[in-house]
Amino acid sequence: MQAGISSKNRLIILLCMLISMSLTFSCGGPGPDPQPGSGKGTVALFITDNMSFYKQVVSTITGVRLINSGTAEVCELLEEPVTVDIANLTNMAQYAALADCPEGSYNRIDIDIKKDVRLMDQLGTASACAFTSFFDESGQTQPLVCDPVTGICTLSAAGGKRGGTVLVQEDLYNDLGIDFDLKKFTVTEFGNPSTCSVTMAVYPVSAVDMNSSGRAHSATGGITDLDNVAETFILTAGTTTLLVDYSGINPSLQPNLDRLLVAAQKQGLLVNVQTGDVDLATNTLSANRLFVKASGTVDNVEGAPEWSFELETRSGTVIDASFKPPADVQGVLVDGAWVNVKFDGYDAKHDEYIASSIEVLPAGTVIDD
């Protein structure tokens, strides 16, 4: 067992993941869609983390549903799986999905999540683990119900604090937070993939509380209509298109950003846009920072003083990259390793794209945040 790793009941003080549904980050705000009298309200899905002592907590959420147990009304909020490294989302609300829900009260929230979860501690030690149970509203441990074939587990949380309900108002944008209170999570047998077990805690919280904590917001997707003169592009995140203005980014912090975005558009790479506010009512945002994301296999890794490697992306494109400090490298970067990389600039002198973070992951893993 690695030093500093407890094998019994180690409390993870590292995270707080919220799934918050808000369109303009203000409660109950009106918007242009849905149309009046539709009988529906609109919610947007975000994923966030509060704090983390782990470098990686990679998990896949496959579904989120609002349920009215009395009427059997069900609203699917998340229908496509989302894989995130929750540790990347410290004080960040990551946009995930958008849905229209029938108006009314919902007293239950069902969450589908893959049983397998990957943890990496601050020493760089990684462990495959499994979600096995959760704490209910009374603090009692309940086993997770998991499909033995798909490996997907389902847990239910009460619709509101103290047994309340979630209200979706007609023709309004509605807010909701679901707190995966990872400060209460416990892990046993970290470092032993066959027995490592995680118990989670889940309860809804107010989106107002999330917004008042000063979290930034972000969205990830493909880009089109790049205009290097106006410094704008269209970001397609799921089924939502956003006009992004990146003119406010300091070029000294992200050198040759235009060159990086041209490569992203040409090669079909994802772009993560960070901002202080997202206005989904007008589908616009002003970027504070941008990252171009690529996943694939590394080769020709050179340490100091070169700090360089080649990345063969999933599409077969080869990118020459630099990981000169202060780049954050999580895991052992060696030839043949599978990585997820975030680039934040371009070095014209050495003809290399600048990596801000590199996550070494199991082969084929692609994270969406």
N, C-alpha and C positions, 0 to 999 in steps of 0.2 A: 504494500500500500504506500502511495506517495506521501511525503511529509505534508502535514497541514490538511490532510483529507480525513475526515471522520467517517467511519463505516456504519455508524448507528445514529439515526435520527438527527442528521445534520440539518440545521435550519438554514434555508436559503434566504438570506437577507438581501438578495440581489435584485429582485424584480418587482414590478407591479405592472401587469399587463391589463389594459383597459380596451374594451371594444366599445367605441363611442359612436353613436349615430347622430350626425348633425350636418345640416346642409350649409349653413352660413356661420356656424359656430355661435349661433344665438338661439335661445329656446323659442320654439313655436313660431318662427318667423314666416311671413307669407312669401310666396314665390310665384313665378310665372307658370309652373307646372307642378301638380296636376291642375286641370281646369276646375272652375267652381262647380260644386255639386257633383263631383266625381265619386264621392263616398270613400275617398282614399286620402291618406297623408303620405308624404315622402320622407324617407330616412336614408342617411348615408352611413356607411360602416367604416370605422377607423380602428386601427390596432395600435396600442402604445404600451410603453414600459416606464416605470417610475425610476428605478435604480437597479444596478446590477453589480455584483461582485464576481460574476462569471463572464468570461470572454464570449462564450457562445451558449445560447439556449435555442436550439433549432427545433421547431415544432410545426406541424401542419394542421390547420383548422380547415375542416371540409364542409361545415355547414353551421348556420345559425338561424334559428327560427323563433318567432314570437308566437305564442299559443294562448288561446282563450279556452280553458278547460271546460267552461260551461257551455259554450256554443260550438266548440270544436273548430273555431276559426284558426287558421294557420297562415302565417306570412313568412315566406322564405326570404331571409335577408342576405344570405351568402350561399350561392349555389355552386360556385367554382372553388376548388381548394386553393388555399393561400398558405405558402410556406414562408415563414419568417424566422430570422434570428432575433428573438425578442431582446437580446442584449444590445442590439443595434438601435433600439427604439427608446433609449433613455430620454425622457422628457420630450418625446416626439410622437405625434399622432399620425399614423400612416393610413392614408386612404385605402380602402379595400373594395367597397362595393356600394351600389345604390339600389334601392328598392321602393316600390309603392306598396303600401299596406292598407287593407280595409280599415276604416276608422273604427274606433272602439277601444275597449280595455283588454289588456292581455296580462294574465296572472302568472305566466310561466315563460321561461326562455330556455330552449334546448340548444346545446352546443355539441357538435360532433368534432372530435379531435382524434388524430391518429395516436395509437398507443405508444409508438416509438418516439422518443425524444432524445436529442443529443446535447450533452453538457460538456463545456470545457472550462476548467478553473483558471485562475489567474496565473498559475504556474505552467499553463499550456497542456495540462493533462486532460485528455478527452475521455468521455465514457458514454457508451450507449446505455440508455435507461428506458424504463417503461412507466407510463401513467397507470396506476393500479387502483387508486381510490381518491376520494375527495371529502372535504369537510362540508357538511350541510350548514344551513342557517343556524342550527343549534350548537354547532361546533362538534357534532358527532361525525365519526369517520364512516363513510359509506363506500361500498365497493363500486367501481366503475363497471358499467355494463358494456362489454366489448364484443364485437363480431369476430369470431375466431378465424374467419376467412379473410375479411378485408382489413382486420386490425384497427377498425375505427370504433372509438368509444363514444358513448353519449351520456351527458350529464344534464340535469335540470336544475335551474336556479329559479327562486321565486321572482316574480315579475318586478317587485319593488322592495325597498327596505321595509322591514317589519311587516312583511306579508302584504304590502301594497300591490298596486298594479301599474303597468305601463300604459299610458293613455296616448293613442294615436289620433290626432285631431284632423278632421277633414280639411283638405285644401291648404294645409300648413306643413311646414317642415318641422319634424319632431326630433327631439334629442333623447338619447339614452346612453348610459354607460354601463358596461359590464366589467367588473373588476375581478381579474384573476389575481387574488391577493397573494402574490408569491412570497411575501414576507412571512406568510404562514405555511408555505409549502415545506414539506420535509422530504429528505432524500435518505435512503438507506443503501449501503453497499456500493457507494460511488467507486467507480473503477473496475467493477465486476459486471460486465454487460449481461451476464445470464441471470443476475439476481438484483441488479440496481433497480430500485423502486421509488416512484415519486407519488406523493399525496398532494393534491391541489386543493385550494379554497377559492370559491367563486361567489360573488354577490353583486347585484347592480349598484351603481353609484350615479350621482348627478353629473351630467355633462358640464354644468356650470362649475362644479368643483374642479373638473379636469381643466377647463379653459382658464380658470382663475389661478391655476398653478404655474402659468407661464410656459406651457409646452408649445413648442413650434409644431408645424404641420408639414406633411410631405405627401407627394404623389409620385408614382412610378409608372412609366409606360413607354411606348414607342413614340418617335417624333416625326413630324412631317412639316412641310411649308416653312423650313428654316429660312429666316431673313437676317443675315449677318449685319445688314445696315441698320434696320430697325431694332435689331436684337430681340427678336421674337420667334416663337415656333408654336406649333400645335402639338400638345401632348395628349395621347390617347391612353387613358388609364381605365382598363376594363371597358365598359360601355360609355364612359364619359370622356368628352373632348374638352380640353382646357387651352385657352390662349395664354401662353407663358411669356412674360416680359422679363428678360434677364439683364437689362441695361444697368440695374443697380448693383451688380456684382463688381467688386473691386478687382481690376485685372492683375494687380500685384499679388493677390491672394490665389487667383486661378489664371495662370498665364496661358495665353493663346487658346482661350475657351472656344472661340469660333472654330478653330481647327479640330478641336475635340468633338464638337457638336456635328460638324460636317461628317466626320468619321462615323459617329453614331447613326446619323440618318442614312448614310450610304450602306453601312454594314448591318443595319437593322438591330442595333444594340439598344437596350433599355436605358432610359434616363431617369434618375431620381432627382426631383425638384424639391428643395426645402424652402419654406416660406413662413412668415409670421402669421399669415391668414390665407385661407382659401375661400373664394366666393363662388360657390357652385350655383348660386342663383344666376350669376352672369357668366359663369364658366371662365373665370379669369384668375390669375394669380401673378404676383410679383416675386421673382426668385431671389432668395438671399444667398443660395449656394446650389450648385449642380454637381451631380456625379453621373458619369457614364458607366454602366454596369456590364461586365462580361464574365462568362463562365467557361471553363475549359481546362486543358492540361498544359502544364508549364514544361519548358525545356531550356537548356543552356543557362541555368541559374548561375549567376556570378555574384559573389559577395563583395565586400569592400575591396578596392575603392570603386568598382564598376557599379555595383548595386543594380544589376540588370537581369532580365529574363525574357523569354519569348512565350507568349500565350497563344496556343491554338484554340480558337473559340469553337463552340458547338457547330457553327456553320462552316468550319474549316479555314477561316481567315486567321492569319498569323499577325499578332500585334507585338511590336517591340516595346518593352516597358521598363520603367525604372522604379525601384522600390527603395530609393535612398531615404534614410531617416529624415523626417519623423514618420514615415509610412508605418502603419500598424499591421504587423504580420502576426496572424493567429495560427499557430501550428508550425510544422516543420516544412519549409519551402525547399523542396528538392525536385530534381528532374522526375517527371512522371506524375507529380502530385496534381490532384484535381482542386481547382481553386475558384472562388468567387471574388472578383476584383472590382473595386470602385476607383475609377480614374477621375481626377479633378483638374487636370491641365496637360499641356504638351510642352516638351523641351525641344525647341527648334534646333538648338546647337547640336544635340546628340540624336535628333530624330527619334525621340522616345516619348511615349505617353506616360504621364506621371501617376503612379498608383498611390492613393491615399490610404487604402486598406486592402489587405489580402487575407481571405479566410480559407484555410485548408480544410476541406470537407470530404466526406465519403464520395467516391466517384459517382458522377451523375447528379449530385445534389445541386439544385438551383434555388436560391432564395429570392423572394419577391420584394423584400423591402429595400 
